Amino acid sequence: MPGASMVQRLLQSADDLIRQKPNSAAYRRRAVSAAYYAAFHALAALCVKSLLPKPRSDDEVLRVYRALDHGQLRNAFLQQPLKEHERFKDIASLIIKLQQERHRADYLPPDSNLFPENEVKDLMDQARVAVDLIDGLNEADSRLLATSLLFKERKS
C-alpha cells in the first residue's frame, strides 16, 4: 500500500484483522477500534488541510493533531454551529456511533460475544462512509468543521 494515508492503512488493518481471525474476539475488537481511528484521523487530516497553509512544519501538524480531543468530539457535534448544519448530521451520527463502539471495544471486560463479525463489518462500512463524507466536504464546510472541533466556544 505505497503512499497510503493513515486513514487508508487503519481501514486496511481493520479489514485484515477481521479476515485473518473472524472468530477471535480480540481481533474483532481491534477492528472496531481501528475503524473509529480511521474516521478520527480523517477529521484530523481535514483540520490540518483546512487550517494550515503549505508548507507545514511537522510541529504545526502535530499541534493540530494533538488539539483534536476525543473527549470533546461528541460535544462539538452536538453543539452549534454543527448540530443544525445539514452537511454534518450524517458525519456526526457516524462519528458518535463509532466512538461509542470503540469505547466498548477498548474498555469492556473480555466477552467473546461482544462484537459479532457482521456487526464489526457494519461498523467498518460506517467508518468508510464517514471518511468519504469528510473527504467530500467543500472548503468552507471543512473550515467550519475544523474550527468547531478544535476551538471551544466560550460562554459569555
SVG drawing of the C-alpha trace seen along z (x, -y; Angstrom):
<svg xmlns="http://www.w3.org/2000/svg" viewBox="-30 -37 39 55">
<polyline fill="none" stroke="black" stroke-width="0.4" points="0.0,0.0 2.7,-2.5 1.7,-6.1 -1.4,-5.2 -2.6,-7.6 -3.0,-6.7 -6.8,-6.6 -6.4,-4.0 -3.9,-2.0 -6.3,-1.9 -9.2,-0.8 -7.0,1.9 -5.8,3.1 -9.4,3.5 -10.1,5.5 -7.0,7.6 -8.0,8.3 -11.5,9.5 -10.3,11.5 -7.5,13.2 -9.3,14.3 -13.1,13.5 -13.7,15.9 -11.2,14.0 -13.0,11.6 -9.7,9.7 -9.3,9.3 -12.9,8.1 -12.5,5.6 -9.2,4.3 -11.0,4.0 -13.7,1.8 -11.1,-0.4 -9.2,-0.7 -12.4,-1.7 -13.0,-4.5 -9.4,-5.7 -9.6,-5.8 -12.5,-8.3 -10.8,-10.2 -7.6,-10.6 -9.8,-11.7 -11.0,-14.5 -7.5,-15.3 -6.3,-15.5 -9.2,-17.7 -8.3,-20.1 -4.7,-20.3 -5.6,-20.8 -8.2,-23.4 -6.2,-25.5 -2.5,-25.1 -1.2,-26.6 1.5,-24.7 4.3,-24.4 3.6,-23.0 6.1,-22.1 5.9,-18.8 5.4,-20.7 2.4,-22.6 0.8,-19.4 1.5,-17.7 -0.2,-20.6 -3.3,-20.3 -3.5,-16.6 -3.0,-16.8 -5.6,-19.6 -8.3,-17.3 -9.7,-15.9 -11.6,-12.6 -13.5,-13.6 -14.8,-16.9 -15.6,-15.4 -19.1,-14.3 -19.9,-17.6 -18.7,-19.6 -21.0,-17.7 -24.0,-18.2 -23.5,-22.0 -23.9,-25.0 -22.9,-25.5 -22.5,-21.8 -25.7,-20.4 -28.0,-22.3 -25.8,-22.1 -27.3,-19.6 -23.9,-18.6 -22.6,-17.5 -25.6,-15.5 -24.6,-12.2 -20.9,-12.7 -21.9,-13.4 -24.1,-10.4 -21.4,-8.1 -18.5,-9.5 -20.5,-9.4 -21.6,-5.8 -18.1,-4.7 -16.6,-6.4 -19.2,-4.7 -18.4,-1.3 -14.6,-2.0 -15.1,-2.7 -16.9,0.6 -14.3,2.5 -11.4,1.0 -12.8,0.8 -15.3,3.6 -14.1,6.8 -13.5,9.8 -16.6,11.2 -16.4,13.5 -19.9,12.4 -19.4,8.7 -18.9,7.9 -20.3,10.5 -18.5,10.5 -21.4,8.9 -21.6,6.0 -17.9,5.4 -18.2,5.3 -21.1,2.9 -19.0,0.6 -16.2,0.8 -18.5,-0.2 -19.8,-3.1 -16.2,-4.3 -15.7,-4.2 -18.9,-6.3 -17.8,-8.8 -14.4,-9.1 -16.0,-9.6 -18.3,-12.3 -15.5,-14.1 -13.3,-13.9 -16.3,-15.2 -16.8,-18.4 -16.2,-21.7 -13.6,-24.2 -16.0,-26.4 -17.6,-23.4 -14.2,-21.8 -13.0,-25.0 -16.2,-25.3 -15.9,-21.7 -12.2,-22.1 -12.7,-25.3 -15.7,-23.8 -13.8,-20.7 -10.6,-22.4 -11.8,-25.6 -14.1,-25.6 -16.8,-28.2 -16.6,-30.4 -19.7,-31.1 -20.2,-34.9"/>
</svg>
